[in-house]
Amino acid sequence: MNIGQAAEASGVTAKMIRYYESIGLIEAPARTEAGYRVYGSHDIYALRFIKRARTLGFSIEETAGLLALWRDKSRASADVKAFALQHVHNLEAKIGELQAMTRTLRHLASHCHGDARPNCPILDDLATLEPDKAQKDNKGEAGRVRKPQAVGQDGHEPSKRRRTSPRQPTA
């Protein structure tokens, strides 16, 4: 098979096949006299293996490790299981981080008025100087050191300025 046929048979693009070859994830295939790559069924299995591993979230390095285990017929299945369970642990940690981000953004969005006013707690949070990792509320959100707000001529933050009626003089 040429690279186009290998791409179609494996579900991996020709560009990615070349990339995997360039980084040593797959072996360089045999070539014709004209220099065209020639792929066999073993190459297609390896490419499908890589695609499936990548679909399950394994990094290139982890995929290389799995390929090595797959190719090693004397390996213990316990090694493969440990590898997979470590990946599950990493995925669960990432899920936890994503859930914490979601909670934080929901919290910030719930405190944003979403109107024509310029004050926005979402932008204020993004502009924080340094997260305080020591303090967390019950939602798992880190306390933050806020960027100083602009202060108007009356000495108050724009969102906390005293409202005065037109008849009252301002102090």
Contact map, one row per residue, 1 for C-alpha under 8 A:
111111000000000000000000000000000000011100000000000000000000000000000000000000000000000000000000000000000000000000000000000000000000000000000000000000000000000000000000000
111111000000000000000000000000000001111000000000000000000000000000000000000000000000000000000000000000000000000000000000000000000000000000000000000000000000000000000000000
111111100000010010000000000000000000111000000000000000000000000000000000000000000000000000000000000000000000000000000000000000000000000000000000000000000000000000000000000
111111110000010000000000000000000000000000000000000000000000000000000000000000000000000000000000000000000000000000000000000000000000000000000000000000000000000000000000000
111111111000000000000000000000000000000000000000000000000000000000000000000000000000000000000000000000000000000000000000000000000000000000000000000000000000000000000000000
111111111101010000000000000000000000001000010000000000000000000000000000000000000000000000000000000000000000000000000000000000000000000000000000000000000000000000000000000
001111111111110010000000000000000000000000000000000000000000000000000000000000000000000000000000000000000000000000000000000000000000000000000000000000000000000000000000000
000111111111100000000000000000000000000000000000000000000000000000000000000000000000000000000000000000000000000000000000000000000000000000000000000000000000000000000000000
000011111110000000000000000000000000000000010000000000000000000000000000000000000000000000000000000000000000000000000000000000000000000000000000000000000000000000000000000
000001111111000000000000000000000000000000011011000000000000000000000000000000000000000000000000000000000000000000000000000000000000000000000000000000000000000000000000000
000000111111100000000000000000000000000000000001001000000000000000000000000000000000000000000000000000000000000000000000000000000000000000000000000000000000000000000000000
000001110111110110000000000000000000000000000011001000000000000000000000000000000000000000000000000000000000000000000000000000000000000000000000000000000000000000000000000
000000110011111110000000000000000000000000000000000000000000000000000000000000000000000000000000000000000000000000000000000000000000000000000000000000000000000000000000000
001101100001111111000000000000000000000000000000000000000000000000000000000000000000000000000000000000000000000000000000000000000000000000000000000000000000000000000000000
000000000000111111100000000000000000000000000000000000000000000000000000000000000000000000000000000000000000000000000000000000000000000000000000000000000000000000000000000
000000000001111111110000000000000000000000000000000000000000000000000000000000000000000000000000000000000000000000000000000000000000000000000000000000000000000000000000000
001000100001111111111000000000000000000000000010000000000000000000000000000000000000000000000000000000000000000000000000000000000000000000000000000000000000000000000000000
000000000000011111111100000000000000000000000000000000000000000000000000000000000000000000000000000000000000000000000000000000000000000000000000000000000000000000000000000
000000000000001111111110000000000000000000000000000000000000000000000000000000000000000000000000000000000000000000000000000000000000000000000000000000000000000000000000000
000000000000000111111111110000000000000000000000000000000000000000000000000000000000000000000000000000000000000000000000000000000000000000000000000000000000000000000000000
000000000000000011111111111100000000000000000000000000000000000000000000000000000000000000000000000000000000000000000000000000000000000000000000000000000000000000000000000
000000000000000001111111100000000000000000000000000000000000000000000000000000000000000000000000000000000000000000000000000000000000000000000000000000000000000000000000000
000000000000000000111111110000000000000000000000000000000000000000000000000000000000000000000000000000000000000000000000000000000000000000000000000000000000000000000000000
000000000000000000011111111100000000000000000000000000000000000000000000000000000000000000000000000000000000000000000000000000000000000000000000000000000000000000000000000
000000000000000000011111111000000000000000000000000000000000000100000000000000000000000000000000000000000000000000000000000000000000000000000000000000000000000000000000000
000000000000000000011011111100000000000000100110000000000000000000000000000000000000000000000000000000000000000000000000000000000000000000000000000000000000000000000000000
000000000000000000001001111110000000000000000000000000000000000000000000000000000000000000000000000000000000000000000000000000000000000000000000000000000000000000000000000
000000000000000000001001011111000000000000000000000000000000000000000000000000000000000000000000000000000000000000000000000000000000000000000000000000000000000000000000000
000000000000000000000000001111100000111000100000000000000000000000000000000000000000000000000000000000000000000000000000000000000000000000000000000000000000000000000000000
000000000000000000000000000111110000111000000000000000000000000000000000000000000000000000000000000000000000000000000000000000000000000000000000000000000000000000000000000
000000000000000000000000000011111111110000000000000000000000000000000000000000000000000000000000000000000000000000000000000000000000000000000000000000000000000000000000000
000000000000000000000000000001111111110000000000000000000000000000000000000000000000000000000000000000000000000000000000000000000000000000000000000000000000000000000000000
000000000000000000000000000000111111000000000000000000000000000000000000000000000000000000000000000000000000000000000000000000000000000000000000000000000000000000000000000
000000000000000000000000000000111111000000000000000000000000000000000000000000000000000000000000000000000000000000000000000000000000000000000000000000000000000000000000000
000000000000000000000000000000111111100000000000000000000000000000000000000000000000000000000000000000000000000000000000000000000000000000000000000000000000000000000000000
010000000000000000000000000000111111110000000000000000000000000000000000000000000000000000000000000000000000000000000000000000000000000000000000000000000000000000000000000
011000000000000000000000000011110011111000000000000000000000000000000000000000000000000000000000000000000000000000000000000000000000000000000000000000000000000000000000000
111000000000000000000000000011110001111100000000000000000000000000000000000000000000000000000000000000000000000000000000000000000000000000000000000000000000000000000000000
111001000000000000000000000011000000111110110000000000000000000000000000000000000000000000000000000000000000000000000000000000000000000000000000000000000000000000000000000
100000000000000000000000000000000000011111110000000000000000000000000000000000000000000000000000000000000000000000000000000000000000000000000000000000000000000000000000000
000000000000000000000000000000000000001111111000000000000000000000000000000000000000000000000000000000000000000000000000000000000000000000000000000000000000000000000000000
000000000000000000000000000000000000000111111100000000000000000000000000000000000000000000000000000000000000000000000000000000000000000000000000000000000000000000000000000
000000000000000000000000010010000000001111111110000000000000000000000000000000000000000000000000000000000000000000000000000000000000000000000000000000000000000000000000000
000001001100000000000000000000000000001111111111000000000000000000000000000000000000000000000000000000000000000000000000000000000000000000000000000000000000000000000000000
000000000100000000000000000000000000000011111111100000000000000000000000000000000000000000000000000000000000000000000000000000000000000000000000000000000000000000000000000
000000000000000000000000010000000000000001111111110000000000000000100000000000000000000000000000000000000000000000000000000000000000000000000000000000000000000000000000000
000000000101000010000000010000000000000000111111111000000000000000000000000000000000000000000000000000000000000000000000000000000000000000000000000000000000000000000000000
000000000111000000000000000000000000000000011111111100000000000000000000000000000000000000000000000000000000000000000000000000000000000000000000000000000000000000000000000
000000000000000000000000000000000000000000001111111110000000000000100000000000000000000000000000000000000000000000000000000000000000000000000000000000000000000000000000000
000000000000000000000000000000000000000000000111111111000000001000100000000000000000000000000000000000000000000000000000000000000000000000000000000000000000000000000000000
000000000011000000000000000000000000000000000011111111100000000000000000000000000000000000000000000000000000000000000000000000000000000000000000000000000000000000000000000
000000000000000000000000000000000000000000000001111111110000000000000000000000000000000000000000000000000000000000000000000000000000000000000000000000000000000000000000000
000000000000000000000000000000000000000000000000111111111100001000000000000000000000000000000000000000000000000000000000000000000000000000000000000000000000000000000000000
000000000000000000000000000000000000000000000000011111111111001000000000000000000000000000000000000000000000000000000000000000000000000000000000000000000000000000000000000
000000000000000000000000000000000000000000000000001111111100000000000000000000000000000000000000000000000000000000000000000000000000000000000000000000000000000000000000000
000000000000000000000000000000000000000000000000000111111100000000000000000000000000000000000000000000000000000000000000000000000000000000000000000000000000000000000000000
000000000000000000000000000000000000000000000000000011111110000000000000000000000000000000000000000000000000000000000000000000000000000000000000000000000000000000000000000
000000000000000000000000000000000000000000000000000011111111111000000000000000000000001000000000000000000000000000000000000000000000000000000000000000000000000000000000000
000000000000000000000000000000000000000000000000000001001111111000000000000000000000000000000000000000000000000000000000000000000000000000000000000000000000000000000000000
000000000000000000000000000000000000000000000000000001000111111100000000000000000000000000000000000000000000000000000000000000000000000000000000000000000000000000000000000
000000000000000000000000000000000000000000000000000000000111111110000000000000000000000000000000000000000000000000000000000000000000000000000000000000000000000000000000000
000000000000000000000000000000000000000000000000000000000111111111000000000000000000000000000000000000000000000000000000000000000000000000000000000000000000000000000000000
000000000000000000000000000000000000000000000000010011000111111111100000000000000000000000000000000000000000000000000000000000000000000000000000000000000000000000000000000
000000000000000000000000100000000000000000000000000000000001111111110000000000000000000000000000000000000000000000000000000000000000000000000000000000000000000000000000000
000000000000000000000000000000000000000000000000000000000000111111111000000000000000000000000000000000000000000000000000000000000000000000000000000000000000000000000000000
000000000000000000000000000000000000000000000000000000000000011111111100000000010000000000000000000000000000000000000000000000000000000000000000000000000000000000000000000
000000000000000000000000000000000000000000000100110000000000001111111110000000000000000000000000000000000000000000000000000000000000000000000000000000000000000000000000000
000000000000000000000000000000000000000000000000000000000000000111111111000000000000000000000000000000000000000000000000000000000000000000000000000000000000000000000000000
000000000000000000000000000000000000000000000000000000000000000011111111101000010000000000000000000000000000000000000000000000000000000000000000000000000000000000000000000
000000000000000000000000000000000000000000000000000000000000000001111111100000000000000000000000000000000000000000000000000000000000000000000000000000000000000000000000000
000000000000000000000000000000000000000000000000000000000000000000111111100000000000000000000000000000000000000000000000000000000000000000000000000000000000000000000000000
000000000000000000000000000000000000000000000000000000000000000000011111111000000000000000000000000000000000000000000000000000000000000000000000000000000000000000000000000
000000000000000000000000000000000000000000000000000000000000000000001111111000000000000000000000000000000000000000000000000000000000000000000000000000000000000000000000000
000000000000000000000000000000000000000000000000000000000000000000000001111100000000000000000000000000000000000000000000000000000000000000000000000000000000000000000000000
000000000000000000000000000000000000000000000000000000000000000000001001111110100000000000000000000000000000000000000000000000000000000000000000000000000000000000000000000
000000000000000000000000000000000000000000000000000000000000000000000000011111110000000000000000000000000000000000000000000000000000000000000000000000000000000000000000000
000000000000000000000000000000000000000000000000000000000000000000000000001111111000000000000000000000000000000000000000000000000000000000000000000000000000000000000000000
000000000000000000000000000000000000000000000000000000000000000000000000000111111100000000000000000000000000000000000000000000000000000000000000000000000000000000000000000
000000000000000000000000000000000000000000000000000000000000000000000000001111111110000000000000000000000000000000000000000000000000000000000000000000000000000000000000000
000000000000000000000000000000000000000000000000000000000000000001001000000111111111000000000000000000000000000000000000000000000000000000000000000000000000000000000000000
000000000000000000000000000000000000000000000000000000000000000000000000000011111111100000000000000000000000000000000000000000000000000000000000000000000000000000000000000
000000000000000000000000000000000000000000000000000000000000000000000000000001111111110000000000000000000000000000000000000000000000000000000000000000000000000000000000000
000000000000000000000000000000000000000000000000000000000000000000000000000000111111111000000000000000000000000000000000000000000000000000000000000000000000000000000000000
000000000000000000000000000000000000000000000000000000000000000000000000000000011111111100000000000000000000000000000000000000000000000000000000000000000000000000000000000
000000000000000000000000000000000000000000000000000000000000000000000000000000001111111110000000000000000000000000000000000000000000000000000000000000000000000000000000000
000000000000000000000000000000000000000000000000000000000000000000000000000000000111111111000000000000000000000000000000000000000000000000000000000000000000000000000000000
000000000000000000000000000000000000000000000000000000000100000000000000000000000011111111100000000000000000000000000000000000000000000000000000000000000000000000000000000
000000000000000000000000000000000000000000000000000000000000000000000000000000000001111111110000000000000000000000000000000000000000000000000000000000000000000000000000000
000000000000000000000000000000000000000000000000000000000000000000000000000000000000111111111000000000000000000000000000000000000000000000000000000000000000000000000000000
000000000000000000000000000000000000000000000000000000000000000000000000000000000000011111111100000000000000000000000000000000000000000000000000000000000000000000000000000
000000000000000000000000000000000000000000000000000000000000000000000000000000000000001111111110000000000000000000000000000000000000000000000000000000000000000000000000000
000000000000000000000000000000000000000000000000000000000000000000000000000000000000000111111111000000000000000000000000000000000000000000000000000000000000000000000000000
000000000000000000000000000000000000000000000000000000000000000000000000000000000000000011111111100000000000000000000000000000000000000000000000000000000000000000000000000
000000000000000000000000000000000000000000000000000000000000000000000000000000000000000001111111110000000000000000000000000000000000000000000000000000000000000000000000000
000000000000000000000000000000000000000000000000000000000000000000000000000000000000000000111111111000000000000000000000000000000000000000000000000000000000000000000000000
000000000000000000000000000000000000000000000000000000000000000000000000000000000000000000011111111100000000000000000000000000000000000000000000000000000000000000000000000
000000000000000000000000000000000000000000000000000000000000000000000000000000000000000000001111111110000000000000000000000000000000000000000000000000000000000000000000000
000000000000000000000000000000000000000000000000000000000000000000000000000000000000000000000111111111000000000000000000000000000000000000000000000000000000000000000000000
000000000000000000000000000000000000000000000000000000000000000000000000000000000000000000000011111111100000000000000000000000000000000000000000000000000000000000000000000
000000000000000000000000000000000000000000000000000000000000000000000000000000000000000000000001111111110000000000000000000000000000000000111000000000000000000000000000000
000000000000000000000000000000000000000000000000000000000000000000000000000000000000000000000000111111111000000000000000000000000000000000000000000000000000000000000000000
000000000000000000000000000000000000000000000000000000000000000000000000000000000000000000000000011111111100000000000000000000000000000000000000000000000000000000000000000
000000000000000000000000000000000000000000000000000000000000000000000000000000000000000000000000001111111110000000000000000000000000000000101000000000000000000000000000000
000000000000000000000000000000000000000000000000000000000000000000000000000000000000000000000000000111111111000000000000000000000000000000001000000000000000000000000000000
000000000000000000000000000000000000000000000000000000000000000000000000000000000000000000000000000011111111100000000000010000000000000000000000000000000000000000000000000
000000000000000000000000000000000000000000000000000000000000000000000000000000000000000000000000000001111111110000000000000000000000000000000000000000000000000000000000000
000000000000000000000000000000000000000000000000000000000000000000000000000000000000000000000000000000111111111000000000000000000000000000000000000000000000000000000000000
000000000000000000000000000000000000000000000000000000000000000000000000000000000000000000000000000000011111111100000000110010000000000000000000000000000000000000000000000
000000000000000000000000000000000000000000000000000000000000000000000000000000000000000000000000000000001111111100000000110000000000000000000000000000000000000000000000000
000000000000000000000000000000000000000000000000000000000000000000000000000000000000000000000000000000000111111110000000000000000000000000000000000000000000000000000000000
000000000000000000000000000000000000000000000000000000000000000000000000000000000000000000000000000000000011111110000000100000000000000000000000000000000000000000000000000
000000000000000000000000000000000000000000000000000000000000000000000000000000000000000000000000000000000001111111000001110000000000000000000000000000000000000000000000000
000000000000000000000000000000000000000000000000000000000000000000000000000000000000000000000000000000000000011111101001000000000000000000000000000000000000000000000000000
000000000000000000000000000000000000000000000000000000000000000000000000000000000000000000000000000000000000000111111000000000000000000000000000000000000000000000000000000
000000000000000000000000000000000000000000000000000000000000000000000000000000000000000000000000000000000000000011111000000000000000000000000000000000000000000000000000000
000000000000000000000000000000000000000000000000000000000000000000000000000000000000000000000000000000000000000001111100000000000000000000000000000000000000000000000000000
000000000000000000000000000000000000000000000000000000000000000000000000000000000000000000000000000000000000000011111110000000000000000000000000000000000000000000000000000
000000000000000000000000000000000000000000000000000000000000000000000000000000000000000000000000000000000000000000011111000000000000000000000000000000000000000000000000000
000000000000000000000000000000000000000000000000000000000000000000000000000000000000000000000000000000000000000000001111100000000000000000000000000000000000001000000000000
000000000000000000000000000000000000000000000000000000000000000000000000000000000000000000000000000000000000000110000111111100000000000000000000000000000000000000000000000
000000000000000000000000000000000000000000000000000000000000000000000000000000000000000000000000000000000001101100000011111110000000000000000000000000000000000000000000000
000000000000000000000000000000000000000000000000000000000000000000000000000000000000000000000000000000001001100100000001111111000000000000000000000000000000000000000000000
000000000000000000000000000000000000000000000000000000000000000000000000000000000000000000000000000000000000000000000001111111100000000000000000000000000000000000000000000
000000000000000000000000000000000000000000000000000000000000000000000000000000000000000000000000000000000000000000000001111111110000000000000000011000000000000000000000000
000000000000000000000000000000000000000000000000000000000000000000000000000000000000000000000000000000000001000000000000111111110000000000000001010000000000000000000000000
000000000000000000000000000000000000000000000000000000000000000000000000000000000000000000000000000000000000000000000000011111110000000000000000000000000000000000000000000
000000000000000000000000000000000000000000000000000000000000000000000000000000000000000000000000000000000000000000000000001111111000000000000000011000000000000000000000000
000000000000000000000000000000000000000000000000000000000000000000000000000000000000000000000000000000000000000000000000000111111110000000000001111000000000000000000000000
000000000000000000000000000000000000000000000000000000000000000000000000000000000000000000000000000000000000000000000000000000111110000000000001111000000000000000000000000
000000000000000000000000000000000000000000000000000000000000000000000000000000000000000000000000000000000000000000000000000000011111000000000001110000000000000000000000000
000000000000000000000000000000000000000000000000000000000000000000000000000000000000000000000000000000000000000000000000000000011111100000000111100000000000000000000000000
000000000000000000000000000000000000000000000000000000000000000000000000000000000000000000000000000000000000000000000000000000000111111000000111100000000000000000000000000
000000000000000000000000000000000000000000000000000000000000000000000000000000000000000000000000000000000000000000000000000000000011111100000110000000000000000000000000000
000000000000000000000000000000000000000000000000000000000000000000000000000000000000000000000000000000000000000000000000000000000001111100000110000000000000000000000000000
000000000000000000000000000000000000000000000000000000000000000000000000000000000000000000000000000000000000000000000000000000000001111110000110000000000000000000000000000
000000000000000000000000000000000000000000000000000000000000000000000000000000000000000000000000000000000000000000000000000000000000111111111110000000000000000000000000000
000000000000000000000000000000000000000000000000000000000000000000000000000000000000000000000000000000000000000000000000000000000000001111111110000000000000000000000000000
000000000000000000000000000000000000000000000000000000000000000000000000000000000000000000000000000000000000000000000000000000000000000111111000000000000000000000000000000
000000000000000000000000000000000000000000000000000000000000000000000000000000000000000000000000000100100000000000000000000000000000000111111000000000000000000000000000000
000000000000000000000000000000000000000000000000000000000000000000000000000000000000000000000000000100000000000000000000000000000000000111111100000000000000000000000000000
000000000000000000000000000000000000000000000000000000000000000000000000000000000000000000000000000100110000000000000000000000000000000111111110000000000000000000000000000
000000000000000000000000000000000000000000000000000000000000000000000000000000000000000000000000000000000000000000000000000000000011111110011111000000000000000000000000000
000000000000000000000000000000000000000000000000000000000000000000000000000000000000000000000000000000000000000000000000000000000011111110001111100000000000000000000000000
000000000000000000000000000000000000000000000000000000000000000000000000000000000000000000000000000000000000000000000000000010011111000000000111110000000000000000000000000
000000000000000000000000000000000000000000000000000000000000000000000000000000000000000000000000000000000000000000000000000000011111000000000011111000000000000000000000000
000000000000000000000000000000000000000000000000000000000000000000000000000000000000000000000000000000000000000000000000000110111100000000000001111100000000000000000000000
000000000000000000000000000000000000000000000000000000000000000000000000000000000000000000000000000000000000000000000000000100111000000000000000111110000000000000000000000
000000000000000000000000000000000000000000000000000000000000000000000000000000000000000000000000000000000000000000000000000000000000000000000000011111000000000000000000000
000000000000000000000000000000000000000000000000000000000000000000000000000000000000000000000000000000000000000000000000000000000000000000000000001111100000100000000000000
000000000000000000000000000000000000000000000000000000000000000000000000000000000000000000000000000000000000000000000000000000000000000000000000000111110000110000000000000
000000000000000000000000000000000000000000000000000000000000000000000000000000000000000000000000000000000000000000000000000000000000000000000000000011111111110000000000000
000000000000000000000000000000000000000000000000000000000000000000000000000000000000000000000000000000000000000000000000000000000000000000000000000001111111110000000000000
000000000000000000000000000000000000000000000000000000000000000000000000000000000000000000000000000000000000000000000000000000000000000000000000000000111111000000000000000
000000000000000000000000000000000000000000000000000000000000000000000000000000000000000000000000000000000000000000000000000000000000000000000000000000111111000010000000001
000000000000000000000000000000000000000000000000000000000000000000000000000000000000000000000000000000000000000000000000000000000000000000000000000000111111100000000000000
000000000000000000000000000000000000000000000000000000000000000000000000000000000000000000000000000000000000000000000000000000000000000000000000000000111111110111000000000
000000000000000000000000000000000000000000000000000000000000000000000000000000000000000000000000000000000000000000000000000000000000000000000000000011110011111110000000000
000000000000000000000000000000000000000000000000000000000000000000000000000000000000000000000000000000000000000000000000000000000000000000000000000001110001111110000000000
000000000000000000000000000000000000000000000000000000000000000000000000000000000000000000000000000000000000000000000010000000000000000000000000000000000000111110000000000
000000000000000000000000000000000000000000000000000000000000000000000000000000000000000000000000000000000000000000000000000000000000000000000000000000000001111111000000000
000000000000000000000000000000000000000000000000000000000000000000000000000000000000000000000000000000000000000000000000000000000000000000000000000000000101111111100000000
000000000000000000000000000000000000000000000000000000000000000000000000000000000000000000000000000000000000000000000000000000000000000000000000000000000001000111110000000
000000000000000000000000000000000000000000000000000000000000000000000000000000000000000000000000000000000000000000000000000000000000000000000000000000000000000011111000000
000000000000000000000000000000000000000000000000000000000000000000000000000000000000000000000000000000000000000000000000000000000000000000000000000000000000000001111111110
000000000000000000000000000000000000000000000000000000000000000000000000000000000000000000000000000000000000000000000000000000000000000000000000000000000000000000111111000
000000000000000000000000000000000000000000000000000000000000000000000000000000000000000000000000000000000000000000000000000000000000000000000000000000000000000000011111100
000000000000000000000000000000000000000000000000000000000000000000000000000000000000000000000000000000000000000000000000000000000000000000000000000000000000000000011111100
000000000000000000000000000000000000000000000000000000000000000000000000000000000000000000000000000000000000000000000000000000000000000000000000000000000000000000011111110
000000000000000000000000000000000000000000000000000000000000000000000000000000000000000000000000000000000000000000000000000000000000000000000000000000000000000000010111111
000000000000000000000000000000000000000000000000000000000000000000000000000000000000000000000000000000000000000000000000000000000000000000000000000000000000000000010001111
000000000000000000000000000000000000000000000000000000000000000000000000000000000000000000000000000000000000000000000000000000000000000000000000000000000100000000000000111
